[in-house]
């Protein structure tokens, strides 16, 4: 079976699909991963074959503009000038052209990828959506100018396909929103956070509680760092009797200044899936990848969200009792509570067990041909 995996915009959109793509490849299927040219390094770095389609979009710039322009009470929607539509417009022609030549049997794509369902419809094959976490896209409105615009009409389609053939859902039910019309299959969330090295200090268990501070892959790139709160969090936590591990892009190291002796900053890539199993708590921005990687590791979380999808993830996590939305003014007290009150660790452990009980990517990949019959 030929499987076309499609991703868009930013590398963290792609990472949650990597273990499933690995499983498809290991099962003997032919897999290609199509995305903007600037995503090629992330795709090939995961060991899969990349297909560069369309043109690059300055995702950080478009995303930051959307954050600045959005009023607090504005409903979340996909508009023609937003990052979602602009990324789709930049890649849809090449994606369809490649699909027509390669003729996949199925297209697997990430949420809010508007180009992939168009390619699947043109080729006449099923579209399978692989969620990142709780389904943030379920409640997002689609502007008519996008849903019935040129992105579909140039291919003779009247309207963007709204319901995929199948949704692969890695999110525990207690944290997930009510599902829509598309059928869903559970899949275990297996963390992949990009290239990783395990430093020698991670070989040994820490002598005091280890707390990870991370801020995802995007927030450090936006504007002048006004959404990158990791340095302030580290300074607030440094007074606690803990070991703090900072897992951020190494190029952000100068923003932290001089650090006390109980703070570690890795010299090379330090992926969350490598460090979190040794941690007792994590503080992060609320991205889907950070949230779900901590969930899989059974680590209690404090989330400091800055944008709407992060606020959504923080709210869904809070329903489980395994995490809490925090604030810069109280972060030290909140982390201390996560470390000393057992119910947080107990809830986080339950979530990890629920995730581990879901079918593995290998099991889902093995069943996919039968599911799609």
N, C-alpha and C positions, 0 to 999 in steps of 0.2 A: 504494500500500500504506500502511495506517495502522500506525505503529509506536509502541507505548507503552513508553517507557523508564522504569524504576522504580528509585529510589535510596532510601537510608534512613540515618538516624542522624547522619551527619557529612559535611560537604562534600567531604572528601578521598575518600570512598567514590564520589562522583559523578564527580570530575574525570577519572579514566582512561577513562570512557565518552564524554566530550565529543567527541573527534575522530571517533569512529564515528557519533555522533548527527549531527554536522555533515555527515558524508559521506552519511548517509541523506537528510538534508534536501536537500543539493545534488543528489542523484540524483533528486529530485522526489517523495520520499515525504513523507507527512504525519506529523510527529513531535510527540509530547507527552511531557513529562518530569514524572512524578509523584513527589512526596516530601512529607515533613513540611512544614508551613507555614514553619518557620524556614529551610528550604532554598530557598525561593522566590528570594531574592536571589542565591544562587549559581547557580541555574538560569537566571534571566533575565539575569544578568551574563555568562553564556556565550553569549547570543544566541538561546536556545531558549525555547519556550513552556512555562511552568510550570503544573502542576496541583497545588494544595495539597490533600493528602488527610490525613484524620485529625487528630490532635492532636500537638502538640510533646511530645517526651520530653527531659528534661534529660540529654542523652547524656553530658556531662562528669561529672555527678554519679553516674550509674549506672555509667559506665565506671570511675571512681575507686573506687567502692565495691567493684566486682569485683576490682580490682587489690589492694586492701587485704585482702580476704577470702580470696583464692586462696593456698593453701599452695604452696611451691615444687615439691612432688612431685605436686600434683593434676593429673590429666589434663584437657586442655582439652575443654570440652563446652558445648553450648547447653542452658541450663536455663530454667525458666519465669520466674525472677526476674532473669535477666541482660539485658544491653542488647539483644541480638539479638531475643529473644522479646518484650521489652517494646515495642520499636520496631515490630515486626510487629503486635502486638496493637493498637497505637495507630493504625495506618493501614489495616489490611486491609479493614475494612468499606467505607470510602470508596473505596479502590482498586478493590475488586470492583464497587462501584456505578458508578464512572466507566467501568470497562471494559465493563460491561453496556450502558451508554448509548452509548459511543463506538465499541464493537465493533472493537478493533484486530485486525490480521491476525497480529501477533506481539508478544510481550512480551520486551523486553531488560532484563536486571537485573544488578546487581552481586552479588558473593559474599555469602553469609549473609543475603540478603534473603528472608525466609520468606514475606512477603506476596505478592510478585510471582508465584511459581509457583502459589499458590492462585488468584490472579486469572486466570492463563492457563488453569488447569484448569477453572474455572467457565465461562469464555467458550469454551473448546474450541479454543485456538490454541497454537502452539508457544511454549515458553519458551526463550530463549537467554541463557545466563549469560556475562557479559563479566568475565574475571578481572582483578584488579588487577596481579598479578605472579605469582611462584611460588604454587601453589595451597595456601594455608594452610588453606583450608576442607576439603580432601580428608581430612585425618586427624582432624577434629573429630567427637566423638560427639554424637548428638542424643538428649536425654532423651525417654523415652517419653511423659512428660507434655506435651511440646511436639509431638512427631511425631504423636501421636494425640489431641491436646487439642482444646479448643473452637475454636482458630483454624482448624481444618479441618472439624470436625464440624458447626459451624453452617451450613456450605455443603454438607452432605451428602457430604463427602469423608472416607474412613476414615483416611487417613494422608497426611502432607505428601509431595508429589511429591519423590522423592529424586534423580532423574536428569533433567537438562534435555534438551531435544531436541537442543541443540548448545551447545558451549562455545567461546567465542572466547578464544584463548590468546596473550597478548602476550609470554610469557616464553621466552627462548632455552632450547633443550632441555637444555643442560648445567646449567642452574640449576633446571629444573622437576622436580617430584616425579613418580613413576609415575602415569599417568592411570587414572581409574576407568572405569566402563562407558560414560559419555556420549561420543559422537564429538566430536572437537576440530578446529578450524580455526585455523591460525596467523594472527595479525594483528600488524602492526607497532605497537610502542608509540610513539605520538606524544605528547609531553608537553604537558599543559595543567595549569597550577598556579594558575588564577584570574586575576583582573585584574592587569595588569602595566604598568609604565612603564619605559622605558629611559633612565636618567640620562645626562647628557652624558659623564661619566667612563667609561662603558662603550663609548663610540664608539671609544676608542683602546685599543691593546694595552698591558698593564701593563709597567713597566720591570723588574719582578722577578716571581717566580712568584706567581700568585694562588690563594689557598685560600679556598673558601667554607665557612662554618659556618652550618648551618641546623638547625632542630629541629621541622620539620613544623608542622601546624596545631593539634594537640591537646595536646601535652605541656606547653605553657606555660599551659594552662587548668586542669590537674589539680592539685588541692590547693593547697598554698602554694608551688608551683614546685619541689618536691623532685625531680621528674623532668625539669626543664628545666635541662640542664647546659651550655647554650650559653655563658653568661657565664664559667664556669670554663674551658671549652675555649678561648675567645678569650684569656683571660689566659695560659694555658699556651703558646699558639702565638705570642703577641706578641713573644717573644724571638727568633723565627726571622727570617731575612732574607726575608720574604714580605709580600705584601699580603693582608690578611684582609678578606673581604667577608662581612658578617653579613646573612643573608637570613631575617629573622624578622618576626613581626607588629610593626609600629611601636609598638604600645602596650607592648611588653616592653622598650623602650629604657631606661627608668630602672633596670632590673635590672642593666645592664652597668656603670653608674657611669662614671667618667672612663676614656677609652680613649686608648691611644698613637696616634701619627701614622700608623702602618701599618695601622690598622683603619678600614674604611669601613662605615657603617650608612646604608642608604638612607632618605631621608625619606618616600618613598611606597612603594606596593606594588612589590616586586622579586621577580618569579616566578623559580623555579629554571631554567625553560627559557630564560630570557633571559640569566642570568648564567653558568650552568655551561659553555657552550661556550668561554668565555675563561679557565676555571680549569684548574689542573694537579692539584688534589686537592679533595676535599670531605669534611667531617666532619658526620655527622648521626646521628639517633636510630634509624634503621632502618625507618621507615615505608615502605610499598610505593611511594608516590608519589615520595619522595626517592630511594629505591633505583633505581627504574626510570628516573627522569629523568636521574640520573647515568649509568646504563648507556647510555641512548640518546645521551648526549653524549660517551661514551668517556672518562669521568673516573674515575681511581682513587678508592676510597672507604675511609674509616675509619668504622665503625659502632659506636656506643655504645648498645646496646639496653638497655631498661629493663623491657619487658613481653614476653609470650610471642610475639606475632606478629613483633615486632622481632627477637627472638632467632632466630626461624625464618628471617626474611629475611637476617640476617647470616650464618647458617650456609649458606644456599643460595648467597649471593654468594661466600663464601669458597671454595666448590668450583670457582669459575671462575678464581681467581687474580687477579681484578680488584679485590679488596677484602679487608678484614680486620676482625674484631671487635677493638675497642680498649678502652682503659681510661683513666680520667682521669689516672692516675699516669704513663702512658707515652705520652700522646697526641702530645707534641711529637716524640719519637723516631720514632713510627710515621709521622707526616706527613712528617718528613724523609726516611724510607726511601722512601715513595711518590714523593717528588720526585726522588730521586737514583738509585734502582735501576730500570733500564729495564723489567724484566719486568712491573711493575705497570701501567705505561702500555701496554705491548704487549698484555697480557691485556684491559685495558679497551677498547682499540681493536678487538680481535677481537670482543668482545661487541657493541660498537656496530655493527660491520659485519654481524654476524649479525642484529641487530634490523633494520637497514636493508634486508636481503635478504628480510624477511618481506613478505607482501602488505600493501599500504597499506590504511587504513580505507576509502578510496574503492573499491579493488578488491574488498574483502570486501562492502561495501555493494551494489555492482553485482551481485555473485553471490548475494546473500542470497535473493532470490525463488526462484532455481533450486535453491539448497541446501535450501530448506524444502519443496520440492514433494514 
